[in-house]
Amino acid sequence: MNKWVIWAPILAWYLWVRFRRNVGRQKLRLWRLLASPIAFGLLTIGFAGPCLTRPALALGWAGGLVLGAALGWLALRLTRFESTAEGQFYTPNAHIGFLLFVVFVARMAYRFSVLGGSEPIFESRPIPAFGYSALTYLIFEVLAGYYLAYNLGVLRRFRALAAVPPA
């Protein structure tokens, strides 16, 4: 039986979940807003190790982190916040959310093409060993920097709103 019969629906569901988290109105869920920066922060620290001896990786790592944090800050500025009787909500900017989704899907498609044994679409030179690609570091750190800056910013914003007494 073809492995894609099993993996395709799981992958489609996961992509849909990722898309919904980046686009559309979101209910404030503290555990989600805390879990993402913790996970990305730990992974970012873990990925810093190989950067100590490989300048190209360090450039991808640092550049992606700075770019992602700037994108997170911009997205935070464009986010709508609201408190209703149903709870607290925020609506991320749809364009930035869609951009992150496309970057994530493109990276997954590329990695599947490499791991699947077919020739990568965009590479004509040998592929670096797993974990030694500055482009992979850059893309991952853009996502990590974004989620670190954005989620911590959303938490900070809701904390500030909660501190303001009702008028």
DSSP file (Angstrom, degrees, kcal/mol; ACC not computed):
  #  RESIDUE AA STRUCTURE BP1 BP2  ACC     N-H-->O    O-->H-N    N-H-->O    O-->H-N    TCO  KAPPA ALPHA  PHI   PSI    X-CA   Y-CA   Z-CA
    1    1 A M              0   0    0      0, 0.0     2,-0.2     0, 0.0     0, 0.0   0.000 360.0 360.0 360.0 140.9    0.0    0.0    0.0
    2    2 A N    >>  -     0   0    0      1,-0.1     3,-1.4     2,-0.0     4,-0.5  -0.476 360.0-139.1 -70.4 131.9    1.3    3.5   -0.8
    3    3 A K  H >> S+     0   0    0      1,-0.3     4,-2.2    -2,-0.2     3,-0.8   0.761  98.8  67.0 -63.6 -25.0    2.5    5.4    2.2
    4    4 A W  H 3> S+     0   0    0      1,-0.2     4,-2.4     2,-0.2    -1,-0.3   0.719  86.1  68.7 -71.4 -19.9    0.8    8.6    0.9
    5    5 A V  H <4 S+     0   0    0     -3,-1.4    -1,-0.2     2,-0.2    -2,-0.2   0.867 111.8  33.3 -63.3 -34.6   -2.6    7.1    1.3
    6    6 A I  H <X S+     0   0    0     -3,-0.8     4,-0.9    -4,-0.5    -2,-0.2   0.894 124.1  42.6 -84.9 -45.7   -2.0    7.3    5.1
    7    7 A W  H  X S+     0   0    0     -4,-2.2     4,-3.0     1,-0.2     5,-0.2   0.792 100.0  68.7 -78.6 -29.0    0.1   10.4    5.2
    8    8 A A  H  X S+     0   0    0     -4,-2.4     4,-2.6     1,-0.2     5,-0.2   0.926 102.6  43.8 -60.9 -47.1   -1.7   12.7    2.8
    9    9 A P  H  > S+     0   0    0      0, 0.0     4,-2.3     0, 0.0    -1,-0.2   0.896 115.6  49.2 -65.8 -35.9   -4.9   13.1    5.0
   10   10 A I  H  X S+     0   0    0     -4,-0.9     4,-2.4     2,-0.2    -2,-0.2   0.930 113.3  46.6 -65.5 -44.6   -2.7   13.7    8.1
   11   11 A L  H  X S+     0   0    0     -4,-3.0     4,-2.6     2,-0.2     5,-0.2   0.905 111.6  51.2 -64.1 -42.0   -0.6   16.2    6.3
   12   12 A A  H  X S+     0   0    0     -4,-2.6     4,-2.1    -5,-0.2    -2,-0.2   0.912 111.2  48.2 -62.1 -42.6   -3.7   18.0    4.9
   13   13 A W  H  X S+     0   0    0     -4,-2.3     4,-2.4     2,-0.2    -2,-0.2   0.928 111.8  49.6 -62.7 -45.1   -5.2   18.2    8.3
   14   14 A Y  H  X S+     0   0    0     -4,-2.4     4,-2.5     1,-0.2    -2,-0.2   0.904 110.6  49.7 -62.7 -42.1   -2.0   19.6    9.8
   15   15 A L  H  X S+     0   0    0     -4,-2.6     4,-2.5     2,-0.2    -1,-0.2   0.896 110.0  51.4 -63.3 -39.4   -1.7   22.2    7.1
   16   16 A W  H  X S+     0   0    0     -4,-2.1     4,-2.5     2,-0.2    -2,-0.2   0.920 110.3  48.7 -63.6 -43.4   -5.3   23.3    7.7
   17   17 A V  H  X S+     0   0    0     -4,-2.4     4,-1.7     2,-0.2    -2,-0.2   0.927 112.0  48.9 -61.8 -45.5   -4.6   23.6   11.4
   18   18 A R  H  X S+     0   0    0     -4,-2.5     4,-0.9     1,-0.2    -2,-0.2   0.907 111.4  50.1 -61.0 -41.9   -1.5   25.7   10.7
   19   19 A F  H >X S+     0   0    0     -4,-2.5     4,-1.6     1,-0.2     3,-0.9   0.928 109.1  51.0 -62.5 -45.6   -3.4   27.9    8.3
   20   20 A R  H 3< S+     0   0    0     -4,-2.5    -1,-0.2     1,-0.3    -2,-0.2   0.808 107.0  54.7 -64.4 -29.6   -6.2   28.5   10.8
   21   21 A R  H 3< S+     0   0    0     -4,-1.7    -1,-0.3     1,-0.2    -2,-0.2   0.719 114.1  40.7 -76.0 -19.7   -3.7   29.5   13.5
   22   22 A N  H << S+     0   0    0     -4,-0.9     2,-0.4    -3,-0.9    75,-0.2   0.647 117.8  44.2 -99.7 -17.9   -2.1   32.1   11.2
   23   23 A V  S  < S+     0   0    0     -4,-1.6    -1,-0.2    74,-0.2    70,-0.1  -0.989  95.2  21.5-133.6 133.9   -5.3   33.6    9.7
   24   24 A G  S    S-     0   0    0     68,-0.5     2,-0.1    -2,-0.4    66,-0.1  -0.173  95.2 -35.4 102.1 167.1   -8.6   34.5   11.2
   25   25 A R        -     0   0    0     66,-0.2     2,-0.4    -2,-0.1    66,-0.2  -0.376  57.9-161.7 -65.4 132.8  -10.0   35.4   14.6
   26   26 A Q  E     -A   90   0A   0     64,-3.4    64,-2.4    -2,-0.1     2,-0.3  -0.955  15.1-130.7-121.7 135.6   -8.3   33.6   17.5
   27   27 A K  E     -A   89   0A   0     -2,-0.4     2,-0.4    62,-0.2    62,-0.2  -0.634  40.2-100.0 -78.3 141.1   -9.6   33.1   21.0
   28   28 A L        +     0   0    0     60,-3.0     2,-0.5    -2,-0.3    60,-0.2  -0.486  47.2 174.1 -65.0 118.0   -7.0   33.9   23.7
   29   29 A R     >  -     0   0    0     -2,-0.4     4,-2.2     1,-0.1     3,-0.5  -0.926  17.1-163.3-128.3 104.4   -5.6   30.6   24.9
   30   30 A L  H  > S+     0   0    0     -2,-0.5     4,-1.9     1,-0.2     5,-0.3   0.878  87.3  56.4 -57.8 -41.9   -2.7   31.2   27.3
   31   31 A W  H  > S+     0   0    0      1,-0.2     4,-2.6     2,-0.2    -1,-0.2   0.884 110.4  45.0 -61.3 -37.7   -1.3   27.7   27.0
   32   32 A R  H  > S+     0   0    0     -3,-0.5     4,-1.8     2,-0.2    -1,-0.2   0.904 112.5  50.3 -71.6 -41.3   -1.0   28.1   23.2
   33   33 A L  H  < S+     0   0    0     -4,-2.2    -2,-0.2     1,-0.2    -1,-0.2   0.761 118.9  39.5 -69.2 -23.5    0.6   31.5   23.4
   34   34 A L  H  X S+     0   0    0     -4,-1.9     4,-1.8    -5,-0.2    -2,-0.2   0.824 111.1  55.9 -90.3 -37.4    3.1   30.3   26.0
   35   35 A A  H  X S+     0   0    0     -4,-2.6     4,-2.8    -5,-0.3     5,-0.2   0.896 103.4  54.3 -64.8 -41.1    3.8   26.8   24.5
   36   36 A S  H  X S+     0   0    0     -4,-1.8     4,-2.9     1,-0.2     5,-0.3   0.942 110.4  42.8 -63.8 -50.0    4.9   28.2   21.1
   37   37 A P  H  > S+     0   0    0      0, 0.0     4,-2.5     0, 0.0    -1,-0.2   0.876 114.9  51.8 -65.4 -33.3    7.6   30.6   22.3
   38   38 A I  H  X S+     0   0    0     -4,-1.8     4,-2.4     2,-0.2    -2,-0.2   0.956 114.1  42.7 -64.5 -48.4    8.9   28.1   24.8
   39   39 A A  H  X S+     0   0    0     -4,-2.8     4,-2.4     1,-0.2     5,-0.2   0.946 118.5  43.9 -63.3 -48.9    9.2   25.4   22.1
   40   40 A F  H  X S+     0   0    0     -4,-2.9     4,-2.6    -5,-0.2    -1,-0.2   0.872 112.7  53.7 -65.9 -35.6   10.7   27.7   19.5
   41   41 A G  H  X S+     0   0    0     -4,-2.5     4,-2.3    -5,-0.3    -1,-0.2   0.925 110.4  45.9 -63.4 -44.9   13.0   29.3   22.1
   42   42 A L  H  X S+     0   0    0     -4,-2.4     4,-2.4     2,-0.2    -2,-0.2   0.912 114.5  47.7 -64.4 -42.7   14.4   25.9   23.1
   43   43 A L  H  X S+     0   0    0     -4,-2.4     4,-2.5     2,-0.2    -2,-0.2   0.898 110.5  52.4 -64.9 -40.0   14.8   24.8   19.4
   44   44 A T  H  X S+     0   0    0     -4,-2.6     4,-0.8     2,-0.2    -2,-0.2   0.921 110.4  47.4 -62.2 -44.1   16.5   28.1   18.6
   45   45 A I  H >X S+     0   0    0     -4,-2.3     3,-0.7     1,-0.2     4,-0.6   0.915 112.3  50.7 -62.3 -42.3   19.0   27.7   21.5
   46   46 A G  H >< S+     0   0    0     -4,-2.4     3,-0.8     1,-0.2    -2,-0.2   0.874 108.6  51.1 -63.4 -37.5   19.6   24.1   20.3
   47   47 A F  H 3X S+     0   0    0     -4,-2.5     4,-0.5     1,-0.2    -1,-0.2   0.634  95.5  72.9 -75.8 -12.5   20.2   25.2   16.7
   48   48 A A  H XX S+     0   0    0     -4,-0.8     4,-0.6    -3,-0.7     3,-0.6   0.800  81.1  74.1 -71.1 -27.2   22.7   27.8   17.9
   49   49 A G  H X< S+     0   0    0     -3,-0.8     3,-1.6    -4,-0.6     4,-0.3   0.929  96.1  43.8 -54.1 -56.5   25.3   25.1   18.8
   50   50 A P  H >> S+     0   0    0      0, 0.0     3,-1.0     0, 0.0     4,-0.7   0.734 103.0  69.9 -63.2 -19.7   26.4   24.2   15.2
   51   51 A C  H << S+     0   0    0     -3,-0.6     7,-0.3    -4,-0.5    -2,-0.2   0.710  82.5  73.3 -69.8 -19.1   26.5   27.9   14.4
   52   52 A L  T << S+     0   0    0     -3,-1.6    -1,-0.2    -4,-0.6    -3,-0.1   0.802 110.1  27.4 -65.9 -28.3   29.6   28.4   16.6
   53   53 A T  T <4 S+     0   0    0     -3,-1.0    -1,-0.2    -4,-0.3    -2,-0.2   0.465 116.7  61.7-112.9  -3.8   31.8   26.6   14.1
   54   54 A R     X  -     0   0    0     -4,-0.7     4,-2.1     1,-0.1     3,-0.4  -0.886  58.1-168.6-128.6 101.4   30.0   27.4   10.8
   55   55 A P  H  > S+     0   0    0      0, 0.0     4,-2.3     0, 0.0     5,-0.2   0.830  88.0  56.9 -59.1 -34.4   29.7   31.1    9.9
   56   56 A A  H  > S+     0   0    0      2,-0.2     4,-2.1     1,-0.2     5,-0.2   0.914 109.0  46.2 -65.0 -40.8   27.2   30.4    7.1
   57   57 A L  H  > S+     0   0    0     -3,-0.4     4,-3.0     2,-0.2    -1,-0.2   0.906 110.9  53.2 -65.4 -40.7   24.8   28.7    9.5
   58   58 A A  H  X S+     0   0    0     -4,-2.1     4,-2.9    -7,-0.3     5,-0.3   0.887 108.4  50.3 -61.9 -38.7   25.3   31.5   12.0
   59   59 A L  H  X S+     0   0    0     -4,-2.3     4,-2.6     2,-0.2     5,-0.3   0.929 113.5  44.5 -65.3 -45.6   24.4   34.0    9.3
   60   60 A G  H  X S+     0   0    0     -4,-2.1     4,-2.1     2,-0.2     5,-0.2   0.907 116.0  48.5 -62.8 -42.1   21.2   32.1    8.4
   61   61 A W  H  X S+     0   0    0     -4,-3.0     4,-2.0     2,-0.2    -2,-0.2   0.958 118.3  37.3 -63.2 -54.0   20.4   31.6   12.1
   62   62 A A  H  X S+     0   0    0     -4,-2.9     4,-2.5     2,-0.2     5,-0.2   0.909 117.6  50.5 -69.1 -42.9   20.8   35.2   13.2
   63   63 A G  H  X S+     0   0    0     -4,-2.6     4,-2.6    -5,-0.3     5,-0.2   0.914 112.4  47.0 -62.2 -43.0   19.4   36.7   10.0
   64   64 A G  H  X S+     0   0    0     -4,-2.1     4,-2.8    -5,-0.3    -1,-0.2   0.895 111.8  50.6 -65.1 -40.4   16.3   34.5   10.2
   65   65 A L  H  X S+     0   0    0     -4,-2.0     4,-2.3    -5,-0.2    -2,-0.2   0.919 113.9  44.0 -64.8 -43.9   15.8   35.3   13.9
   66   66 A V  H  X S+     0   0    0     -4,-2.5     4,-2.3     2,-0.2    -2,-0.2   0.931 116.1  47.2 -66.8 -45.8   16.1   39.1   13.3
   67   67 A L  H  X S+     0   0    0     -4,-2.6     4,-2.3    -5,-0.2    -2,-0.2   0.917 113.6  48.4 -61.9 -43.7   13.8   39.0   10.2
   68   68 A G  H  X S+     0   0    0     -4,-2.8     4,-2.5    -5,-0.2    -1,-0.2   0.900 110.8  49.9 -64.1 -41.7   11.3   36.8   12.0
   69   69 A A  H  X S+     0   0    0     -4,-2.3     4,-2.4     2,-0.2    -1,-0.2   0.900 111.3  49.3 -64.9 -39.8   11.2   39.1   15.1
   70   70 A A  H  X S+     0   0    0     -4,-2.3     4,-2.4     2,-0.2    -2,-0.2   0.905 111.9  48.6 -64.3 -40.9   10.7   42.1   12.8
   71   71 A L  H  X S+     0   0    0     -4,-2.3     4,-2.7     2,-0.2    -2,-0.2   0.889 111.2  50.7 -65.3 -39.3    7.9   40.4   11.0
   72   72 A G  H  X S+     0   0    0     -4,-2.5     4,-2.2     2,-0.2    -2,-0.2   0.896 110.1  49.6 -63.9 -41.1    6.3   39.4   14.4
   73   73 A W  H  X S+     0   0    0     -4,-2.4     4,-1.9     2,-0.2    -2,-0.2   0.920 112.5  47.3 -63.8 -44.0    6.5   43.0   15.6
   74   74 A L  H  X S+     0   0    0     -4,-2.4     4,-1.3     1,-0.2    -2,-0.2   0.926 112.0  50.1 -62.7 -44.6    4.9   44.2   12.3
   75   75 A A  H  < S+     0   0    0     -4,-2.7     4,-0.4     1,-0.2    18,-0.3   0.879 108.3  53.5 -61.5 -37.7    2.2   41.6   12.6
   76   76 A L  H >< S+     0   0    0     -4,-2.2     3,-1.0     1,-0.2    -1,-0.2   0.896 106.1  52.4 -64.1 -40.1    1.5   42.6   16.2
   77   77 A R  H 3< S+     0   0    0     -4,-1.9    -1,-0.2     1,-0.2    -2,-0.2   0.795 112.8  45.8 -64.7 -27.5    1.1   46.2   15.1
   78   78 A L  T 3< S+     0   0    0     -4,-1.3     2,-0.3    -3,-0.2    -1,-0.2   0.369  90.6 108.6 -97.5   3.1   -1.5   45.1   12.5
   79   79 A T    <   -     0   0    0     -3,-1.0     2,-0.4    -4,-0.4    -3,-0.0  -0.604  62.5-138.2 -84.7 140.2   -3.4   42.7   14.9
   80   80 A R  E     -B   91   0A   0     11,-2.0    11,-2.7    -2,-0.3     2,-0.4  -0.844  17.7-162.3 -96.6 133.4   -6.9   43.6   16.1
   81   81 A F  E     +B   90   0A   0     -2,-0.4     2,-0.3     9,-0.2     9,-0.2  -0.908  12.9 171.7-115.1 142.6   -7.6   42.9   19.8
   82   82 A E  E     -B   89   0A   0      7,-2.6     7,-3.2    -2,-0.4     2,-0.5  -0.996  23.3-153.7-151.8 146.3  -11.1   42.7   21.3
   83   83 A S  E     +B   88   0A   0     -2,-0.3     5,-0.2     5,-0.2     2,-0.2  -0.987  27.3 165.0-118.6 125.7  -12.8   41.7   24.6
   84   84 A T  E >   -B   87   0A   0      3,-3.1     3,-0.8    -2,-0.5    -2,-0.0  -0.712  55.4 -93.3-127.6 179.0  -16.4   40.5   24.4
   85   85 A A  T 3  S+     0   0    0      1,-0.2     3,-0.1    -2,-0.2    -1,-0.0   0.772 125.9  57.6 -64.9 -25.0  -18.7   38.7   26.7
   86   86 A E  T 3  S-     0   0    0      1,-0.3     2,-0.3     3,-0.0    -1,-0.2   0.685 122.8 -91.1 -78.6 -18.7  -17.6   35.5   25.0
   87   87 A G  E <   - B   0  84A   0     -3,-0.8    -3,-3.1   -60,-0.0     2,-0.4  -0.927  57.3 -39.5 141.0-166.1  -13.9   36.2   26.0
   88   88 A Q  E     + B   0  83A   0     -2,-0.3   -60,-3.0    -5,-0.2     2,-0.3  -0.820  56.1 179.5-101.9 138.7  -10.8   37.8   24.6
   89   89 A F  E     -AB  27  82A   0     -7,-3.2    -7,-2.6    -2,-0.4     2,-0.3  -0.918  15.3-165.1-135.5 157.6   -9.9   37.6   21.0
   90   90 A Y  E     -AB  26  81A   0    -64,-2.4   -64,-3.4    -2,-0.3    -9,-0.2  -0.991   9.7-151.7-141.4 148.3   -7.3   38.7   18.5
   91   91 A T  E     - B   0  80A   0    -11,-2.7   -11,-2.0    -2,-0.3   -66,-0.2  -0.934  17.2-146.4-123.0 106.8   -7.2   38.7   14.8
   92   92 A P        -     0   0    0      0, 0.0   -68,-0.5     0, 0.0     2,-0.3  -0.259  36.6 -86.0 -66.9 158.3   -3.8   38.4   13.1
   93   93 A N     >  -     0   0    0    -18,-0.3     4,-2.1     1,-0.2     5,-0.2  -0.502  35.8-145.1 -64.2 125.9   -3.1   40.2    9.9
   94   94 A A  H  > S+     0   0    0     -2,-0.3     4,-2.5     1,-0.2     5,-0.2   0.846  93.8  54.6 -66.4 -35.3   -4.2   37.8    7.1
   95   95 A H  H  > S+     0   0    0      2,-0.2     4,-2.3     1,-0.2    -1,-0.2   0.927 111.6  42.6 -67.2 -44.9   -1.4   38.7    4.7
   96   96 A I  H  > S+     0   0    0      2,-0.2     4,-2.5     1,-0.2     5,-0.2   0.909 114.7  51.7 -68.3 -40.8    1.4   38.0    7.1
   97   97 A G  H  X S+     0   0    0     -4,-2.1     4,-2.0   -75,-0.2    -2,-0.2   0.909 111.3  47.1 -60.4 -42.5   -0.3   34.8    8.2
   98   98 A F  H  X S+     0   0    0     -4,-2.5     4,-2.6     2,-0.2    -1,-0.2   0.897 109.9  53.4 -67.0 -40.0   -0.7   33.7    4.7
   99   99 A L  H  X S+     0   0    0     -4,-2.3     4,-2.4     2,-0.2    -2,-0.2   0.926 109.8  47.6 -59.9 -45.6    2.9   34.5    3.9
  100  100 A L  H  X S+     0   0    0     -4,-2.5     4,-2.5     1,-0.2    -1,-0.2   0.897 111.0  52.1 -62.3 -39.9    4.1   32.4    6.8
  101  101 A F  H  X S+     0   0    0     -4,-2.0     4,-2.6     2,-0.2    -2,-0.2   0.921 109.9  48.2 -62.2 -44.3    1.9   29.6    5.7
  102  102 A V  H  X S+     0   0    0     -4,-2.6     4,-2.8     2,-0.2     5,-0.2   0.910 111.4  50.1 -63.9 -42.7    3.3   29.7    2.2
  103  103 A V  H  X S+     0   0    0     -4,-2.4     4,-2.2     2,-0.2    -1,-0.2   0.924 112.3  48.3 -61.0 -44.0    6.9   29.7    3.5
  104  104 A F  H  X S+     0   0    0     -4,-2.5     4,-2.3     2,-0.2    -2,-0.2   0.925 113.8  45.4 -62.5 -46.0    6.1   26.7    5.8
  105  105 A V  H  X S+     0   0    0     -4,-2.6     4,-2.8     2,-0.2     5,-0.2   0.901 112.2  51.6 -66.3 -41.1    4.4   24.7    2.9
  106  106 A A  H  X S+     0   0    0     -4,-2.8     4,-2.3     2,-0.2    -1,-0.2   0.905 110.7  48.6 -62.7 -40.8    7.3   25.5    0.5
  107  107 A R  H  X S+     0   0    0     -4,-2.2     4,-2.7    -5,-0.2    -1,-0.2   0.919 112.4  48.4 -64.6 -43.1    9.8   24.4    3.0
  108  108 A M  H  X S+     0   0    0     -4,-2.3     4,-2.8     2,-0.2     5,-0.2   0.923 111.2  50.2 -63.5 -43.4    7.9   21.1    3.6
  109  109 A A  H  X S+     0   0    0     -4,-2.8     4,-2.1     2,-0.2    -1,-0.2   0.912 112.1  48.0 -61.6 -42.3    7.5   20.5   -0.1
  110  110 A Y  H  X S+     0   0    0     -4,-2.3     4,-2.1    -5,-0.2    -2,-0.2   0.942 112.6  47.5 -63.4 -47.6   11.2   21.0   -0.6
  111  111 A R  H  X S+     0   0    0     -4,-2.7     4,-3.4     1,-0.2     5,-0.3   0.894 111.3  51.3 -64.0 -39.0   12.2   18.7    2.2
  112  112 A F  H  X S+     0   0    0     -4,-2.8     4,-2.2     1,-0.2     6,-0.3   0.882 108.6  51.8 -64.7 -36.5    9.8   16.0    1.0
  113  113 A S  H  <>S+     0   0    0     -4,-2.1     5,-0.9    -5,-0.2     4,-0.2   0.893 115.1  42.5 -66.3 -37.1   11.3   16.2   -2.4
  114  114 A V  H ><5S+     0   0    0     -4,-2.1     3,-1.1     1,-0.2    -2,-0.2   0.939 118.8  42.8 -72.0 -48.0   14.8   15.8   -0.9
  115  115 A L  H 3<5S+     0   0    0     -4,-3.4    -2,-0.2     1,-0.3    -3,-0.2   0.776 106.8  62.9 -71.2 -25.6   13.8   13.1    1.5
  116  116 A G  T 3<5S-     0   0    0     -4,-2.2    -1,-0.3    -5,-0.3    -2,-0.2   0.561 113.2-115.6 -76.7  -6.7   11.7   11.3   -1.1
  117  117 A G  T < 5S+     0   0    0     -3,-1.1    -3,-0.1     1,-0.3    -2,-0.1   0.352  74.8 124.2  92.0  -7.2   14.8   10.7   -3.2
  118  118 A S  S   <S-     0   0    0     -5,-0.9    -1,-0.3    -6,-0.3    -2,-0.1  -0.402  75.0 -87.0 -81.4 165.4   13.7   12.8   -6.1
  119  119 A E        -     0   0    0     -2,-0.1    -1,-0.1    -3,-0.1    -5,-0.1  -0.535  49.7-109.1 -69.3 131.7   15.9   15.6   -7.4
  120  120 A P        -     0   0    0      0, 0.0     3,-0.3     0, 0.0    -1,-0.1  -0.325  21.3-132.1 -60.6 145.7   15.2   18.8   -5.6
  121  121 A I  S    S+     0   0    0      1,-0.2    -2,-0.1   -11,-0.1   -11,-0.0   0.882  99.2  31.3 -68.8 -40.4   13.4   21.3   -7.7
  122  122 A F  S    S+     0   0    0    -12,-0.0     2,-0.5     2,-0.0    -1,-0.2   0.352 102.1  86.3-105.5   5.0   15.6   24.4   -7.0
  123  123 A E        +     0   0    0     -3,-0.3     4,-0.1     1,-0.1     0, 0.0  -0.902  32.0 165.4-113.8 133.0   19.0   22.8   -6.4
  124  124 A S        +     0   0    0     -2,-0.5    -1,-0.1     2,-0.1     3,-0.1   0.467  68.1  65.1-115.4  -9.5   21.6   21.9   -9.0
  125  125 A R  S    S-     0   0    0      1,-0.1    -2,-0.0     0, 0.0     0, 0.0  -0.620 103.8 -70.3-105.8 169.5   24.5   21.4   -6.6
  126  126 A P        -     0   0    0      0, 0.0    -1,-0.1     0, 0.0    -2,-0.1  -0.277  52.8-116.1 -59.6 144.7   24.9   18.8   -3.9
  127  127 A I        -     0   0    0     -4,-0.1     3,-0.1     1,-0.1     6,-0.0  -0.648  29.4-115.0 -83.2 134.2   22.6   19.1   -0.9
  128  128 A P        -     0   0    0      0, 0.0     3,-0.1     0, 0.0     5,-0.1  -0.300  43.2 -87.2 -64.3 154.4   24.2   19.8    2.4
  129  129 A A    >   -     0   0    0      1,-0.2     3,-2.2     3,-0.2     4,-0.0  -0.217  63.4 -74.9 -58.0 153.5   23.9   17.1    5.0
  130  130 A F  T 3  S+     0   0    0      1,-0.3    -1,-0.2     2,-0.1    -3,-0.0  -0.265 122.8  20.8 -54.6 130.1   20.8   17.4    7.2
  131  131 A G  T 3  S+     0   0    0     -3,-0.1    -1,-0.3     2,-0.1    -2,-0.1   0.462 104.8  86.9  90.6   2.3   21.2   20.2    9.7
  132  132 A Y    <   +     0   0    0     -3,-2.2     2,-0.6    -4,-0.1    -3,-0.2   0.021  55.8 110.0-123.9  28.5   23.9   22.0    7.7
  133  133 A S     >  -     0   0    0      1,-0.1     4,-2.1    -5,-0.1     5,-0.2  -0.918  51.7-158.4-107.7 120.7   21.9   24.2    5.4
  134  134 A A  H  > S+     0   0    0     -2,-0.6     4,-2.7     1,-0.2    -1,-0.1   0.845  96.4  56.2 -63.4 -33.0   22.0   28.0    6.0
  135  135 A L  H  > S+     0   0    0      2,-0.2     4,-2.7     1,-0.2     5,-0.2   0.909 106.3  49.0 -65.8 -41.5   18.7   28.3    4.1
  136  136 A T  H  > S+     0   0    0      2,-0.2     4,-2.7     1,-0.2     5,-0.2   0.921 112.6  48.3 -63.2 -43.1   17.0   25.8    6.4
  137  137 A Y  H  X S+     0   0    0     -4,-2.1     4,-2.8     2,-0.2     5,-0.2   0.930 111.6  50.6 -61.2 -45.0   18.3   27.7    9.4
  138  138 A L  H  X S+     0   0    0     -4,-2.7     4,-2.0     2,-0.2    -2,-0.2   0.945 113.1  44.1 -58.8 -50.5   17.1   30.9    7.9
  139  139 A I  H  X S+     0   0    0     -4,-2.7     4,-1.9     1,-0.2    -1,-0.2   0.921 115.3  47.8 -64.7 -44.5   13.6   29.7    7.2
  140  140 A F  H  X S+     0   0    0     -4,-2.7     4,-2.8    -5,-0.2    -1,-0.2   0.934 112.8  48.7 -62.2 -44.0   13.2   28.0   10.6
  141  141 A E  H  X S+     0   0    0     -4,-2.8     4,-3.2    -5,-0.2     5,-0.3   0.792 105.1  58.0 -70.7 -27.1   14.5   31.0   12.4
  142  142 A V  H  X S+     0   0    0     -4,-2.0     4,-2.2    -5,-0.2    -1,-0.2   0.948 112.2  42.0 -61.8 -46.6   12.1   33.3   10.5
  143  143 A L  H  X S+     0   0    0     -4,-1.9     4,-2.6     2,-0.2    -2,-0.2   0.928 117.3  47.4 -64.3 -44.3    9.3   31.2   11.9
  144  144 A A  H  X S+     0   0    0     -4,-2.8     4,-2.7     1,-0.2     5,-0.2   0.940 113.1  47.3 -63.6 -47.9   10.8   31.0   15.3
  145  145 A G  H  X S+     0   0    0     -4,-3.2     4,-2.4     1,-0.2     5,-0.3   0.890 112.7  50.8 -61.1 -39.4   11.5   34.7   15.5
  146  146 A Y  H  X S+     0   0    0     -4,-2.2     4,-3.3    -5,-0.3     5,-0.3   0.965 113.2  43.3 -62.1 -52.7    8.0   35.5   14.4
  147  147 A Y  H  X S+     0   0    0     -4,-2.6     4,-1.7     1,-0.2     5,-0.5   0.855 114.1  51.6 -66.8 -34.3    6.3   33.2   16.9
  148  148 A L  H  X S+     0   0    0     -4,-2.7     4,-1.6    -5,-0.2     5,-0.2   0.970 118.3  36.3 -62.9 -52.7    8.6   34.4   19.7
  149  149 A A  H  X S+     0   0    0     -4,-2.4     4,-1.8    -5,-0.2    -2,-0.2   0.920 121.7  45.0 -67.6 -44.6    7.9   38.1   19.1
  150  150 A Y  H  X S+     0   0    0     -4,-3.3     4,-2.6    -5,-0.3     5,-0.2   0.958 115.2  43.1 -69.6 -51.9    4.3   37.8   18.1
  151  151 A N  H  X S+     0   0    0     -4,-1.7     4,-2.4    -5,-0.3    -1,-0.2   0.908 116.4  47.5 -65.1 -41.3    3.0   35.4   20.8
  152  152 A L  H  X S+     0   0    0     -4,-1.6     4,-2.3    -5,-0.5    -1,-0.2   0.872 112.7  51.3 -66.0 -34.7    4.9   37.2   23.6
  153  153 A G  H  X S+     0   0    0     -4,-1.8     4,-2.4    -5,-0.2    -2,-0.2   0.887 108.7  50.1 -66.7 -39.9    3.6   40.5   22.2
  154  154 A V  H  X S+     0   0    0     -4,-2.6     4,-2.4     2,-0.2     5,-0.2   0.928 111.7  48.6 -64.0 -44.4    0.0   39.2   22.2
  155  155 A L  H  X S+     0   0    0     -4,-2.4     4,-2.3     1,-0.2    -2,-0.2   0.928 112.1  48.9 -59.8 -45.0    0.4   38.1   25.8
  156  156 A R  H  X S+     0   0    0     -4,-2.3     4,-2.2     1,-0.2    -1,-0.2   0.897 110.7  51.0 -61.8 -41.0    1.9   41.4   26.8
  157  157 A R  H  X S+     0   0    0     -4,-2.4     4,-2.2     2,-0.2    -1,-0.2   0.919 111.7  45.7 -64.7 -44.2   -1.0   43.3   25.0
  158  158 A F  H  X S+     0   0    0     -4,-2.4     4,-2.2     2,-0.2    -1,-0.2   0.868 111.5  53.1 -68.7 -34.5   -3.7   41.2   26.8
  159  159 A R  H  X S+     0   0    0     -4,-2.3     4,-1.3    -5,-0.2    -1,-0.2   0.906 110.0  48.3 -64.6 -40.6   -1.9   41.7   30.1
  160  160 A A  H  X S+     0   0    0     -4,-2.2     4,-0.8     1,-0.2    -2,-0.2   0.889 111.3  50.0 -66.5 -38.9   -1.9   45.4   29.6
  161  161 A L  H >< S+     0   0    0     -4,-2.2     3,-0.5     1,-0.2    -2,-0.2   0.872 108.8  52.5 -66.6 -36.2   -5.6   45.4   28.7
  162  162 A A  H 3< S+     0   0    0     -4,-2.2    -1,-0.2     1,-0.2    -2,-0.2   0.792 104.6  56.7 -70.0 -27.0   -6.4   43.4   31.8
  163  163 A A  H 3< S+     0   0    0     -4,-1.3    -1,-0.2    -5,-0.1    -2,-0.2   0.699  87.5  90.3 -77.4 -19.4   -4.6   45.9   34.0
  164  164 A V  S << S-     0   0    0     -4,-0.8     3,-0.1    -3,-0.5    -4,-0.0  -0.669  82.5-126.5 -80.5 123.5   -6.7   48.8   32.7
  165  165 A P        -     0   0    0      0, 0.0    -2,-0.1     0, 0.0    -1,-0.0  -0.407  33.6 -96.8 -68.2 145.2   -9.8   49.3   34.9
  166  166 A P              0   0    0      0, 0.0     0, 0.0     0, 0.0     0, 0.0  -0.308 360.0 360.0 -62.7 144.7  -13.2   49.2   33.1
  167  167 A A              0   0    0     -3,-0.1    -3,-0.0     0, 0.0     0, 0.0   0.458 360.0 360.0 -81.2 360.0  -14.5   52.7   32.2
